[in-house]
Amino acid sequence: MSVVNLEDCLPDELRTPSPTITRIAAGLSGAGVYRVEADAHAYVLKVSSDSEPVADWQRKLHVQQLAAAAGVAPRVIHADEARRAIVTAFVVDLGFPPYYGNPHTHAAAVAALGQTLRRAHDLPPPAELATRDARQLITIITDGLAAAAVLPAFVRDANQRVLDEALPAHDRAPVLSHNDVNPTNLIYDGQRILLLDWDMAGVNDESYDLAAIAVFLRMDEPTCLALLSAHDAAPVTSLPARFMYNRRFIAAMCGTVFLHLARAAGHHRSPAHDTLESTPSLAEIYPKMSSGTLDLATADGRWQFGLALVKESTLL
């Protein structure tokens, strides 16, 4: 990736006087994400690799603009195709986890989340938007880890389980899916829930996004039903088979992706050390993340989190 002068990625009105640009240390993508302070206002600058095909970058921009116009993503301020840069409004995040975790606001948070995902799913998918084959992705990564002799047996078995399952029928039309709904991509400004990082968006069934956040927030059945009811604006009294399958699949797939990221970051460990029984659950991992004793920026943190996600798949 060539060196980019970050100020050149900004519109003219944000360059004078010289803005303050600070890298935001968050996210796992290769894009550079920065906070920009200019003219007493804050913005977010995201610069993708200049090796990314222009058509792919344009597709991501189009989706982000659609989501912003619908009020489910921050407002797009400026786009620079030559530098693969997008400037969006900075939204002060009061924190979705506290909103969700507070017993007094929990029900409102679940309802708002379901309604936000409904608004996203009501957007017309751009004609050029691809249907992402997540089953192919998990197969490729699993095979790669197995070839490197670092794949724990229970991960192999959990992944084979979801791949061997027949995909349950779904009687609804595919929608524009965010495809990466997790707590790090949710912000709550006190009134709205917004979705960040639309890079993985594609055409998918609507239960995929709902199942993803249900996994990461470890929603119990009543909470899942409340989320689905808010999304459908109608009572849902039983969990659909497709939703339940997607929870198992997403937990296994995301866990395997984190194992791949850990391996890429230099993690080395004999697969014999990691068994289903010895692996901490998500319920045990999250307090470690909150206390800082487990850091997803490290190879070991990614490995432990990945194993916990795969274990969660076996429990669903």
TILUMGU-459900 format. One line per 5 residues: number of its first residue (from 1); their letters; for each residue x, y, z of N, C-alpha, C. Coordinates in steps of 0.1 Angstrom, whole numbers, padded with zeros to 4 digits. Layout:
! residues N
NUM	A	X:Y:Z:X:Y:Z:X:Y:Z; ...
END
This chain:
! residues 316
1	MSVVN	0009:-0012:0000:0000:0000:0000:0009:0012:0000; 0006:0022:-0009:0015:0034:-0010:0011:0043:0002; 0021:0052:0005:0019:0061:0016:0009:0072:0011; -0001:0075:0019:-0011:0085:0016:-0010:0097:0026; -0010:0109:0021:-0011:0121:0029:-0026:0122:0033
6	LEDCL	-0028:0119:0046:-0042:0118:0051:-0050:0131:0049; -0043:0143:0050:-0050:0155:0048:-0055:0156:0034; -0048:0150:0024:-0053:0151:0011:-0066:0143:0009; -0069:0134:0018:-0081:0126:0017:-0094:0134:0022; -0092:0146:0027:-0103:0153:0033:-0108:0164:0023
11	PDELR	-0120:0168:0024:-0125:0179:0015:-0118:0192:0019; -0118:0201:0010:-0111:0213:0011:-0115:0221:0024; -0128:0221:0028:-0132:0228:0039:-0127:0223:0053; -0122:0210:0053:-0116:0205:0065:-0101:0205:0066; -0095:0211:0056:-0080:0212:0056:-0074:0224:0062
16	TPSPT	-0082:0235:0063:-0077:0248:0068:-0086:0253:0079; -0081:0255:0091:-0067:0253:0095:-0063:0238:0095; -0051:0235:0096:-0047:0221:0096:-0054:0212:0106; -0060:0201:0102:-0068:0193:0112:-0059:0184:0121; -0064:0179:0131:-0058:0169:0140:-0063:0156:0136
21	ITRIA	-0054:0147:0132:-0058:0134:0127:-0051:0123:0136; -0060:0115:0142:-0055:0105:0152:-0060:0091:0147; -0051:0081:0146:-0055:0068:0143:-0064:0062:0154; -0075:0055:0150:-0084:0048:0159:-0079:0034:0160; -0075:0030:0171:-0070:0016:0173:-0081:0006:0176
26	AGLSG	-0089:0003:0165:-0100:-0006:0166:-0102:-0013:0153; -0108:-0025:0153:-0111:-0032:0141:-0100:-0041:0137; -0104:-0051:0128:-0094:-0061:0124:-0092:-0060:0109; -0098:-0051:0102:-0096:-0050:0088:-0083:-0043:0085; -0078:-0043:0072:-0066:-0037:0069:-0067:-0022:0066
31	AGVYR	-0080:-0017:0066:-0082:-0003:0063:-0076:0006:0075; -0072:0018:0072:-0068:0027:0082:-0080:0036:0086; -0083:0036:0099:-0094:0044:0104:-0089:0055:0113; -0094:0067:0111:-0088:0078:0119:-0099:0088:0124; -0097:0094:0135:-0105:0105:0140:-0099:0118:0135
36	VEADA	-0108:0126:0129:-0103:0139:0124:-0110:0150:0132; -0102:0159:0138:-0107:0171:0145:-0105:0183:0136; -0115:0190:0131:-0114:0201:0122:-0126:0211:0124; -0122:0223:0125:-0133:0234:0126:-0142:0231:0138; -0137:0226:0149:-0144:0224:0161:-0154:0212:0160
41	HAYVL	-0152:0204:0150:-0161:0192:0148:-0152:0180:0146; -0158:0168:0148:-0151:0155:0147:-0157:0147:0135; -0148:0140:0129:-0152:0132:0117:-0144:0119:0118; -0148:0109:0110:-0141:0097:0109:-0136:0095:0094; -0123:0092:0093:-0117:0090:0079:-0113:0075:0079
46	KVSSD	-0118:0069:0068:-0114:0055:0066:-0108:0054:0052; -0095:0049:0052:-0087:0048:0040:-0085:0033:0037; -0090:0028:0026:-0088:0015:0022:-0075:0013:0014; -0070:0001:0012:-0058:-0001:0005:-0060:0003:-0010; -0049:0009:-0015:-0050:0014:-0029:-0050:0002:-0039
51	SEPVA	-0048:-0010:-0034:-0048:-0022:-0042:-0062:-0027:-0044; -0071:-0022:-0036:-0085:-0026:-0037:-0091:-0022:-0050; -0097:-0031:-0058:-0103:-0027:-0070:-0113:-0016:-0068; -0113:-0006:-0078:-0122:0005:-0077:-0137:0001:-0076; -0140:-0009:-0084:-0154:-0014:-0084:-0158:-0019:-0070
56	DWQRK	-0150:-0026:-0063:-0153:-0030:-0049:-0155:-0019:-0040; -0146:-0009:-0041:-0147:0003:-0032:-0159:0011:-0035; -0163:0012:-0048:-0175:0019:-0051:-0187:0012:-0046; -0187:-0001:-0046:-0198:-0009:-0041:-0200:-0007:-0026; -0189:-0007:-0019:-0190:-0004:-0004:-0195:0010:-0001
61	LHVQQ	-0190:0020:-0009:-0195:0033:-0007:-0210:0034:-0010; -0214:0028:-0020:-0229:0028:-0024:-0237:0023:-0012; -0233:0011:-0007:-0240:0005:0004:-0240:0015:0016; -0229:0020:0019:-0228:0029:0031:-0236:0041:0029; -0237:0047:0017:-0246:0058:0015:-0260:0055:0016
66	LAAAA	-0264:0043:0012:-0278:0038:0013:-0281:0037:0028; -0272:0031:0036:-0275:0029:0050:-0275:0042:0057; -0266:0052:0054:-0267:0065:0060:-0279:0072:0057; -0284:0071:0045:-0297:0078:0041:-0308:0073:0049; -0308:0060:0052:-0318:0053:0060:-0317:0055:0075
71	GVAPR	-0306:0062:0079:-0304:0065:0094:-0299:0053:0101; -0293:0043:0095:-0287:0032:0102:-0272:0032:0101; -0266:0042:0096:-0251:0043:0095:-0248:0058:0096; -0236:0062:0101:-0232:0076:0101:-0233:0083:0088; -0236:0096:0088:-0237:0103:0075:-0224:0104:0068
76	VIHAD	-0224:0102:0055:-0212:0102:0046:-0210:0117:0042; -0198:0122:0046:-0195:0136:0043:-0188:0138:0030; -0179:0129:0027:-0170:0131:0015:-0164:0117:0011; -0162:0115:-0002:-0156:0103:-0007:-0146:0107:-0018; -0134:0100:-0017:-0123:0103:-0026:-0120:0090:-0033
81	EARRA	-0124:0088:-0045:-0122:0075:-0051:-0108:0072:-0054; -0100:0082:-0058:-0086:0080:-0062:-0078:0074:-0050; -0081:0079:-0038:-0074:0075:-0026:-0082:0065:-0018; -0093:0060:-0023:-0101:0050:-0016:-0105:0055:-0002; -0109:0067:0000:-0111:0073:0013:-0126:0078:0014
86	IVTAF	-0131:0076:0026:-0145:0080:0029:-0144:0087:0043; -0151:0099:0043:-0152:0107:0055:-0166:0107:0060; -0168:0103:0072:-0182:0102:0078:-0183:0111:0090; -0195:0114:0094:-0197:0121:0107:-0192:0113:0119; -0187:0119:0128:-0183:0112:0141:-0195:0112:0150
91	VVDLG	-0199:0100:0155:-0211:0099:0163:-0206:0096:0177; -0209:0104:0187:-0205:0101:0201:-0213:0088:0205; -0205:0078:0209:-0210:0065:0213:-0212:0064:0228; -0225:0063:0233:-0227:0062:0247:-0226:0047:0251; -0225:0038:0241:-0222:0024:0244:-0235:0016:0243
96	FPPYY	-0235:0007:0233:-0247:-0002:0233:-0247:-0013:0244; -0235:-0019:0247:-0235:-0029:0258:-0242:-0024:0271; -0238:-0012:0276:-0245:-0007:0288:-0260:-0006:0286; -0264:-0001:0275:-0279:0001:0272:-0286:-0013:0272; -0279:-0023:0266:-0284:-0036:0265:-0284:-0043:0279
101	GNPHT	-0273:-0041:0286:-0271:-0048:0298:-0278:-0043:0310; -0283:-0030:0310:-0290:-0024:0321:-0304:-0030:0321; -0308:-0037:0332:-0322:-0043:0333:-0333:-0033:0330; -0331:-0020:0333:-0341:-0010:0331:-0343:-0006:0317; -0332:-0008:0308:-0333:-0004:0294:-0331:-0016:0285
106	HAAAV	-0330:-0028:0291:-0327:-0040:0282:-0338:-0042:0272; -0351:-0042:0276:-0361:-0044:0266:-0362:-0034:0255; -0359:-0021:0259:-0359:-0011:0249:-0347:-0012:0239; -0336:-0017:0244:-0324:-0019:0236:-0326:-0030:0226; -0332:-0041:0230:-0335:-0052:0221:-0345:-0048:0211
111	AALGQ	-0355:-0040:0215:-0365:-0036:0205:-0359:-0026:0195; -0351:-0017:0199:-0344:-0007:0190:-0335:-0015:0181; -0328:-0025:0186:-0319:-0032:0177:-0326:-0040:0166; -0337:-0046:0170:-0345:-0053:0160:-0351:-0044:0149; -0355:-0032:0154:-0361:-0022:0144:-0350:-0016:0135
116	TLRRA	-0338:-0014:0141:-0327:-0009:0133:-0323:-0019:0122; -0322:-0032:0125:-0319:-0042:0115:-0330:-0043:0105; -0343:-0041:0109:-0354:-0041:0099:-0352:-0030:0089; -0348:-0018:0094:-0346:-0007:0085:-0335:-0010:0075; -0324:-0016:0080:-0313:-0020:0071:-0318:-0030:0061
121	HDLPP	-0326:-0040:0065:-0330:-0051:0056:-0341:-0046:0046; -0347:-0035:0049:-0357:-0029:0040:-0350:-0021:0028; -0338:-0019:0029:-0331:-0012:0018:-0329:-0021:0006; -0331:-0015:-0006:-0330:-0023:-0018:-0315:-0027:-0020; -0312:-0039:-0022:-0298:-0043:-0024:-0294:-0038:-0038
126	PAELA	-0282:-0031:-0039:-0277:-0027:-0052:-0275:-0039:-0061; -0278:-0036:-0074:-0277:-0047:-0084:-0264:-0054:-0084; -0253:-0046:-0081:-0240:-0052:-0082:-0235:-0059:-0070; -0244:-0059:-0059:-0240:-0065:-0047:-0240:-0080:-0048; -0229:-0086:-0043:-0228:-0101:-0044:-0235:-0108:-0033
131	TRDAR	-0238:-0121:-0035:-0242:-0130:-0025:-0230:-0137:-0019; -0227:-0135:-0006:-0215:-0140:-0001:-0217:-0155:0004; -0207:-0164:0000:-0208:-0178:0003:-0200:-0180:0016; -0206:-0179:0027:-0199:-0181:0040:-0195:-0195:0042; -0203:-0205:0036:-0199:-0219:0038:-0186:-0222:0031
136	QLITI	-0184:-0215:0020:-0171:-0217:0013:-0160:-0212:0021; -0162:-0200:0027:-0152:-0194:0035:-0147:-0203:0047; -0157:-0208:0054:-0153:-0217:0065:-0146:-0229:0061; -0149:-0234:0049:-0142:-0246:0044:-0128:-0243:0041; -0126:-0232:0034:-0112:-0228:0030:-0103:-0225:0042
141	ITDGL	-0108:-0218:0052:-0100:-0215:0064:-0098:-0228:0072; -0108:-0236:0074:-0106:-0249:0081:-0095:-0258:0075; -0096:-0259:0061:-0086:-0267:0054:-0072:-0261:0056; -0071:-0248:0056:-0058:-0241:0058:-0052:-0244:0071; -0061:-0243:0082:-0056:-0246:0095:-0052:-0261:0097
146	AAAAV	-0060:-0269:0091:-0057:-0284:0092:-0044:-0287:0085; -0041:-0281:0073:-0029:-0283:0066:-0017:-0278:0074; -0019:-0268:0082:-0008:-0263:0090:-0006:-0270:0104; -0015:-0281:0105:-0015:-0289:0117:-0017:-0281:0130; -0026:-0271:0130:-0029:-0264:0142:-0044:-0264:0145
151	LPAFV	-0051:-0272:0138:-0066:-0272:0140:-0070:-0282:0151; -0075:-0277:0162:-0080:-0286:0173:-0091:-0295:0168; -0092:-0308:0173:-0101:-0317:0168:-0116:-0313:0170; -0119:-0306:0181:-0132:-0302:0183:-0137:-0291:0174; -0127:-0283:0169:-0131:-0272:0159:-0134:-0279:0146
156	RDANQ	-0126:-0289:0142:-0128:-0296:0130:-0142:-0302:0130; -0145:-0309:0141:-0158:-0316:0143:-0170:-0306:0143; -0168:-0294:0149:-0179:-0284:0150:-0182:-0279:0136; -0171:-0276:0129:-0173:-0270:0115:-0179:-0280:0106; -0175:-0293:0107:-0181:-0303:0098:-0195:-0305:0101
161	RVLDE	-0199:-0303:0114:-0213:-0305:0118:-0222:-0295:0111; -0217:-0282:0111:-0226:-0272:0105:-0226:-0273:0089; -0215:-0278:0084:-0214:-0280:0069:-0222:-0292:0065; -0223:-0302:0073:-0231:-0313:0070:-0246:-0311:0071; -0250:-0301:0079:-0264:-0299:0081:-0270:-0293:0068
166	ALPAH	-0282:-0298:0065:-0289:-0292:0053:-0294:-0278:0058; -0292:-0268:0049:-0296:-0255:0052:-0312:-0254:0053; -0317:-0251:0064:-0332:-0251:0066:-0338:-0241:0056; -0350:-0245:0051:-0358:-0236:0041:-0361:-0223:0047; -0361:-0213:0039:-0364:-0199:0043:-0374:-0193:0032
171	DRAPV	-0386:-0189:0037:-0396:-0185:0027:-0396:-0170:0025; -0385:-0163:0029:-0385:-0148:0027:-0374:-0145:0016; -0377:-0134:0009:-0367:-0130:-0001:-0354:-0125:0005; -0343:-0127:-0001:-0330:-0122:0004:-0330:-0107:0005; -0322:-0102:0014:-0322:-0088:0017:-0307:-0083:0017
176	LSHND	-0306:-0069:0018:-0293:-0063:0020:-0289:-0066:0034; -0279:-0074:0036:-0274:-0079:0049:-0261:-0072:0053; -0259:-0068:0065:-0247:-0062:0070:-0236:-0072:0070; -0239:-0084:0074:-0231:-0096:0075:-0220:-0096:0085; -0219:-0086:0094:-0209:-0085:0104:-0215:-0078:0116
181	VNPTN	-0227:-0081:0120:-0233:-0075:0132:-0227:-0080:0145; -0219:-0073:0151:-0213:-0077:0164:-0212:-0064:0172; -0210:-0065:0185:-0210:-0053:0194:-0200:-0042:0190; -0189:-0046:0184:-0179:-0036:0180:-0184:-0028:0168; -0194:-0033:0161:-0200:-0025:0150:-0213:-0018:0153
186	LIYDG	-0216:-0018:0165:-0228:-0011:0170:-0225:0001:0178; -0231:0013:0175:-0229:0024:0184:-0243:0030:0187; -0244:0035:0199:-0257:0040:0204:-0254:0055:0209; -0262:0064:0203:-0259:0078:0206:-0269:0084:0216; -0277:0075:0222:-0287:0079:0232:-0301:0080:0226
191	QRILL	-0302:0079:0213:-0315:0079:0206:-0315:0068:0195; -0304:0066:0188:-0304:0057:0177:-0293:0047:0179; -0295:0035:0173:-0284:0025:0171:-0280:0026:0157; -0267:0027:0154:-0261:0028:0141:-0252:0016:0139; -0251:0012:0127:-0242:0001:0123:-0229:0007:0116
196	LDWDM	-0218:0002:0120:-0205:0006:0114:-0200:-0005:0105; -0190:-0001:0097:-0182:-0011:0089:-0191:-0020:0081; -0195:-0015:0069:-0204:-0022:0060:-0196:-0029:0049; -0183:-0032:0052:-0175:-0038:0041:-0179:-0052:0037; -0185:-0059:0047:-0189:-0073:0044:-0203:-0074:0039
201	AGVND	-0210:-0063:0037:-0224:-0063:0033:-0226:-0071:0020; -0237:-0078:0019:-0240:-0086:0007:-0255:-0090:0007; -0259:-0098:-0002:-0272:-0103:-0003:-0273:-0116:0005; -0282:-0116:0015:-0283:-0128:0024:-0297:-0129:0029; -0300:-0140:0037:-0313:-0140:0043:-0313:-0132:0055
206	ESYDL	-0324:-0126:0059:-0325:-0116:0069:-0321:-0122:0083; -0323:-0135:0085:-0320:-0141:0098:-0305:-0141:0101; -0296:-0139:0091:-0282:-0140:0093:-0277:-0129:0103; -0281:-0116:0100:-0277:-0105:0109:-0283:-0107:0123; -0295:-0112:0124:-0302:-0114:0137:-0295:-0125:0145
211	AAIAV	-0292:-0135:0138:-0285:-0147:0145:-0271:-0143:0149; -0264:-0134:0141:-0250:-0130:0145:-0250:-0123:0158; -0259:-0113:0159:-0258:-0105:0171:-0264:-0113:0183; -0273:-0122:0180:-0277:-0131:0191:-0266:-0140:0197; -0257:-0144:0188:-0245:-0152:0192:-0236:-0143:0201
216	FLRMD	-0232:-0132:0196:-0222:-0123:0203:-0227:-0118:0216; -0241:-0115:0217:-0246:-0111:0229:-0251:-0122:0238; -0250:-0134:0233:-0254:-0146:0241:-0269:-0145:0245; -0277:-0142:0236:-0291:-0140:0239:-0298:-0153:0242; -0306:-0153:0253:-0314:-0165:0256:-0326:-0165:0247
221	EPTCL	-0334:-0176:0248:-0345:-0177:0238:-0356:-0166:0240; -0360:-0162:0252:-0369:-0151:0252:-0364:-0138:0246; -0351:-0135:0248:-0345:-0123:0242:-0345:-0124:0226; -0341:-0136:0222:-0341:-0138:0207:-0355:-0136:0201; -0365:-0141:0208:-0379:-0139:0204:-0383:-0125:0204
226	ALLSA	-0379:-0117:0214:-0382:-0103:0214:-0375:-0096:0203; -0362:-0100:0200:-0355:-0093:0189:-0362:-0096:0175; -0366:-0108:0173:-0372:-0112:0160:-0386:-0105:0159; -0393:-0104:0171:-0406:-0098:0170:-0405:-0083:0167; -0394:-0076:0173:-0392:-0062:0170:-0388:-0061:0155
231	HDAAP	-0380:-0070:0150:-0376:-0069:0136:-0388:-0071:0126; -0397:-0080:0130:-0409:-0083:0121:-0421:-0074:0124; -0420:-0066:0135:-0431:-0058:0139:-0444:-0067:0141; -0442:-0079:0146:-0453:-0088:0148:-0447:-0099:0158; -0456:-0105:0166:-0451:-0115:0176:-0445:-0127:0169
236	VTSLP	-0433:-0131:0174:-0427:-0143:0170:-0427:-0152:0182; -0433:-0164:0181:-0435:-0172:0193:-0426:-0184:0193; -0419:-0187:0182:-0409:-0198:0182:-0397:-0195:0173; -0386:-0199:0176:-0374:-0196:0169:-0374:-0204:0155; -0373:-0197:0144:-0372:-0204:0131:-0360:-0213:0130
241	ARFMY	-0362:-0223:0122:-0350:-0233:0121:-0338:-0226:0114; -0341:-0217:0104:-0330:-0210:0097:-0322:-0201:0107; -0329:-0195:0116:-0323:-0186:0126:-0314:-0195:0135; -0319:-0206:0140:-0311:-0215:0149:-0299:-0221:0142; -0301:-0224:0129:-0289:-0229:0122:-0279:-0218:0120
246	NRRFI	-0283:-0206:0117:-0274:-0195:0115:-0266:-0192:0127; -0272:-0193:0139:-0265:-0191:0151:-0253:-0201:0152; -0256:-0214:0150:-0246:-0224:0151:-0235:-0222:0140; -0239:-0218:0128:-0229:-0216:0117:-0221:-0204:0120; -0227:-0193:0124:-0219:-0181:0126:-0209:-0182:0137
251	AAMCG	-0213:-0189:0148:-0204:-0190:0159:-0192:-0199:0155; -0194:-0209:0147:-0183:-0217:0142:-0175:-0210:0132; -0181:-0203:0123:-0174:-0196:0112:-0165:-0184:0118; -0172:-0176:0127:-0164:-0165:0132:-0153:-0169:0141; -0156:-0180:0149:-0145:-0186:0157:-0133:-0190:0149
256	TVFLH	-0136:-0197:0137:-0126:-0202:0129:-0118:-0190:0122; -0125:-0179:0119:-0118:-0167:0114:-0109:-0162:0124; -0113:-0161:0137:-0104:-0156:0147:-0092:-0165:0149; -0093:-0178:0147:-0082:-0187:0148:-0072:-0185:0136; -0078:-0182:0125:-0070:-0179:0113:-0062:-0166:0116
261	LARAA	-0069:-0156:0121:-0062:-0143:0124:-0051:-0145:0134; -0054:-0153:0144:-0043:-0156:0155:-0031:-0163:0148; -0034:-0172:0140:-0023:-0179:0133:-0015:-0169:0124; -0022:-0160:0117:-0015:-0150:0109:-0007:-0141:0117; -0011:-0139:0130:-0004:-0130:0139:0008:-0137:0146
266	GHHRS	0010:-0149:0143:0021:-0157:0149:0018:-0166:0160; 0005:-0169:0162:0002:-0179:0173:0006:-0193:0168; 0013:-0200:0177:0017:-0214:0175:0014:-0222:0187; 0006:-0233:0185:0002:-0241:0196:-0002:-0255:0191; 0002:-0265:0198:-0002:-0279:0193:-0017:-0280:0195
271	PAHDT	-0024:-0285:0185:-0039:-0287:0186:-0043:-0296:0197; -0034:-0305:0202:-0037:-0314:0212:-0040:-0307:0225; -0035:-0295:0227:-0037:-0287:0239:-0051:-0282:0241; -0058:-0280:0230:-0071:-0274:0231:-0082:-0284:0228; -0090:-0287:0238:-0101:-0296:0237:-0114:-0288:0241
276	LESTP	-0125:-0294:0237:-0138:-0288:0241:-0139:-0285:0256; -0134:-0295:0263:-0136:-0294:0278:-0126:-0283:0284; -0114:-0282:0278:-0105:-0272:0284:-0107:-0258:0279; -0115:-0256:0269:-0118:-0243:0263:-0128:-0235:0271; -0124:-0223:0276:-0134:-0215:0283:-0146:-0211:0274
281	SLAEI	-0157:-0210:0280:-0169:-0206:0273:-0169:-0191:0270; -0178:-0186:0261:-0179:-0172:0259:-0183:-0164:0272; -0191:-0171:0280:-0195:-0164:0293:-0183:-0162:0302; -0173:-0171:0300:-0160:-0170:0308:-0150:-0160:0302; -0151:-0160:0288:-0141:-0151:0281:-0144:-0136:0282
286	YPKMS	-0157:-0133:0282:-0161:-0119:0281:-0156:-0111:0294; -0157:-0116:0306:-0151:-0109:0317:-0136:-0106:0316; -0129:-0116:0310:-0115:-0114:0307:-0112:-0102:0298; -0121:-0102:0287:-0120:-0091:0278:-0123:-0077:0285; -0133:-0077:0293:-0137:-0065:0300:-0126:-0060:0309
291	SGTLD	-0119:-0069:0316:-0109:-0066:0326:-0096:-0063:0319; -0094:-0066:0306:-0082:-0064:0299:-0072:-0075:0300; -0076:-0086:0307:-0067:-0097:0308:-0066:-0106:0295; -0076:-0103:0286:-0076:-0109:0273:-0078:-0098:0262; -0068:-0097:0253:-0068:-0086:0244:-0069:-0092:0229
296	LATAD	-0079:-0088:0222:-0081:-0093:0208:-0071:-0087:0199; -0063:-0078:0203:-0052:-0073:0195:-0040:-0082:0195; -0040:-0092:0204:-0029:-0101:0205:-0033:-0115:0198; -0023:-0122:0194:-0025:-0135:0188:-0032:-0145:0198; -0027:-0145:0210:-0033:-0154:0220:-0047:-0150:0223
301	GRWQF	-0050:-0137:0224:-0064:-0133:0226:-0073:-0137:0215; -0069:-0136:0203:-0077:-0140:0192:-0079:-0155:0192; -0069:-0162:0195:-0070:-0177:0196:-0080:-0181:0206; -0079:-0176:0218:-0088:-0180:0229:-0103:-0176:0225; -0104:-0164:0220:-0118:-0159:0216:-0124:-0168:0205
306	GLALV	-0115:-0172:0195:-0120:-0181:0185:-0124:-0194:0190; -0116:-0200:0199:-0120:-0213:0205:-0134:-0212:0212; -0135:-0201:0220:-0148:-0199:0227:-0160:-0198:0218; -0158:-0191:0207:-0169:-0190:0197:-0173:-0204:0191; -0163:-0211:0188:-0166:-0225:0182:-0172:-0233:0193
311	KESTL	-0168:-0232:0205:-0174:-0240:0216:-0189:-0235:0217; -0192:-0222:0216:-0205:-0218:0217:-0214:-0224:0206; -0208:-0226:0194:-0215:-0233:0183:-0220:-0247:0187; -0212:-0254:0195:-0215:-0268:0199:-0226:-0268:0209; -0229:-0256:0216:-0239:-0256:0226:-0252:-0251:0221
316	L	-0253:-0246:0208:-0265:-0241:0203:-0273:-0251:0195
END
